[in-house]
Structure formats: C-alpha cells, structure tokens
Amino acid sequence: MNTQVIHRVPRKPAPPSPLPDDRRAVESIIGERKALPGAMLPILHGVQEKIGYIPPEAVQLIADGLNVSRAEVHGVITYYHFFRQTPPGRTVVQLCRAEACQAVGCDALADHAKTMLGCDFHETTADGAFTLEAVYCLGQCATGPAVMIGDDIHARVSPAKLDRLINAKRSAP
Ligand code: FES
C-alpha cells in the first residue's frame, strides 16, 4: 500500500463561513485587486480561496466595487465551473482530467470516484464530507492519474488507492 503524500501545498487560511463575518475580507480583496486588469477574475479567485465559495452577498459587493451589474458578476461565476456558489464539503477532492492523466486511466478513476462518493463533479457527498471537482493538471503529468485531496497531491492513483485515501481521510480526526 502506498499512500505517501508526494507534495503538500500551503494550507488555505480559513474554513468556509457565512457573511457578514467575511464581508470585510471580501471588501479587502476587492480593494486590493480592483485596479488590476480584468479584476473580476482575480477578485473571484481571492474570495473563493478565502471563503471556500462565492456567497450571494459577495456578488453584490463585487458588482458595487467594480461598478458592474450583479448579472455580469453572476455570468462570470457560472461560466467558469471552478467557482462554487455553495459551501464545499469539509474536504475537496480534485481529480485531474487533463490529457496526460487521461492517457493513464483518469476517466475510469473518475467513474469510480463518482460511484464511491455517490456524487458527480461539482457536487458534495450527502454527509458533507467531500466535494468532488475536476481539474486540468496538478503538475504531476508524468505520474498520473493525479488527485488532490484537501491540500495533499497524490500520484499514480488507482481506484483501490483512491478508496484507501478517501477512507483514511474520512476516519482522520
Ligand atoms: S495532466 Fe494530470 S497532472 Fe498534469
């Protein structure tokens, strides 16, 4: 059994929580990024990184901050699957669907992940434990299929290895 973590990325700063506690954070992100070219995307990325999703209240703040309509902000959020409009599960499982991982079986792994978690991509398990997301390259192209579970990236993930990783995460304190 090989469930060794091959790469760890910095922990995200805060778990999801509702506005208004996050209102200042959203306003701060808008203030820092609204002068950037194409500021909408950097702001949305910042909000999702901080809060875990884009709350409806943030849409109005972003619209006001960029002097655009709510519909315009909403259009960008819905265009990019990356952005969530609801809080994610306690752990996000990101499965690489890009070309190199496709060549080594990520489609079958994706089918297995959906069955074992009981949810599709962009959905959360009934117990709120996991959200399954598709991503397009985790930087492990030579050792696919690659999966990121929480902050940990795993390589050469077979269906059996995915089961072990998910079960280990599920039973972790
Ligand atoms: S293609 Fe999957 S990690 Fe790069």
Boltz pocket constraint, residues with backbone or C-beta under 6 A from the ligand:
constraints:
  - pocket:
      binder: B
      contacts: [[A, 96], [A, 97], [A, 98], [A, 99], [A, 100], [A, 101], [A, 102], [A, 136], [A, 137], [A, 138], [A, 139], [A, 140], [A, 141], [A, 142], [A, 144], [A, 146]]
      max_distance: 6.0
